[in-house]
């Protein structure tokens, strides 16, 4: 089968943001056989792959250094199950709005509230699109996918799709594995509107003087959308840039509604949580019309960031960061992007580069501990990794509070823990700002989890003291896992005799506190652009690589660049130490920023 791969494909008009970007490689497939053939190709196997639907929920932050795949699987048909129920089945690349219009013309009820949403049928289950009181997950019967791993087709029931608010299996553990081919929706053989619960639809029956039909609802929804949301062919945008935040009911009752009784909210399926309007928060943080470069908080619906014509992806990201910061400052709520920010770049900030005692050591007057140079002041080891719009903290050092203040961390998606020694977890209580109204996700080994439950027993009691941090604990083993689309490969190394974890993300890896790296794990560290590795000092240590051992490992792994970290004061002054290292090896210092991919 002859698959055409285009090189340097311009993606500007394939996304509704209409912001310039290109893909190193691009291909389309019309059926599952073509997709299967692509999945065996070198272009597929050697590159990061991104599946593009209608491009209505995506922002390419710069050129995509990989393969972009686009479905051209078309076709719509219906199948009458019985008098009441009809299944409407559509190919992934069908235009969503046109498909909804077709269901209305066919006299099939259910999807009318979802009229006018930009994008494709294939994106509807991924994103669990929703509007005006209806989420598509409640109408999905089956989703047929191609499984990239088994190379077979697989069909998921609605339950197996694990639909949540703008969430599904396909955005989490299934991301990059299951590619939607076709979706079947369970609709009613009726022209009567099914759901009039949401805002402007509530008064429709009274306004019309009769029971509204599905076309009436579609018309009203399109009118409302037109009045609030910019049309992507006129003003580039990706709909809501953020999700409506879901907060604990007590936070809503005690804090938000007490201070702001008018704040719009929606019930969720879980009575302990409530969803509040992000658009309202943004508007009431004074950000209506806020601009950076060509990107603007859209004045008629502040949840949208619009491209006024000449916005760069960086403008949009800066506006989004500003919005997040201001909303957090004013309301103590962290907004999460709904838009899929795609980039292959990784930014790593070294938050701390010192060993367990830090530098200066308490009570030490050696020249290193007394050095005036900022680079000789080393807090306990930790790093911040930012990629694809996701912020991950590696280890929560006892100095985390100072590190977060110094680098202005206002938001984190999760923490990855290497092991439970105090210098790597001592700052857990200072994660409180990231637990407001939500549980903060932490990824760690079973033994670390058990240790954490002992140390922080007050965070895991049945009755909690108000304000203690709350964690969503994910136990990890050797298997790769995904956080919001970022694939993370655990690397098990030995810290003395203790098995601990390093992490690989793309062509970047962070390994600290290693004394031995088993062969299997060395395999996982091949072909790196950047490796961060511990090198405590020159003298032997029972549990840590010396500088010599670290350099030997670097020599075997041959990353493009390596950075040493986790130093004690015996390493000497930073500048002297740096000048003793080979050309592609660098000494970390607190605040160092490394860009990789
Ligand atoms: N509001 C403001 N200021 C704003 C925007 C909204 O005060 O700038 C208030 C409104 O007055 C209203 C409430 O917030 O009381 C809700 O506003 P709206 O009905 O526009 O809905 P939304 O919650 O802001 C969600 C979806 C939209 C969907 C609408 C209608 C998300 C992230 N967004 O927005 O979906 O069209 O409901 O159902 O859930 C999208 O996902 O891209 C999208 C546009």
Boltz pocket constraint, residues with backbone or C-beta under 6 A from the ligand:
constraints:
  - pocket:
      binder: B
      contacts: [[A, 130], [A, 131], [A, 132], [A, 133], [A, 198], [A, 199], [A, 228], [A, 229], [A, 238], [A, 239], [A, 240], [A, 241], [A, 242], [A, 243], [A, 244], [A, 264], [A, 277], [A, 278], [A, 279], [A, 280], [A, 281], [A, 283], [A, 298], [A, 299], [A, 300], [A, 301], [A, 302], [A, 303], [A, 338]]
      max_distance: 6.0
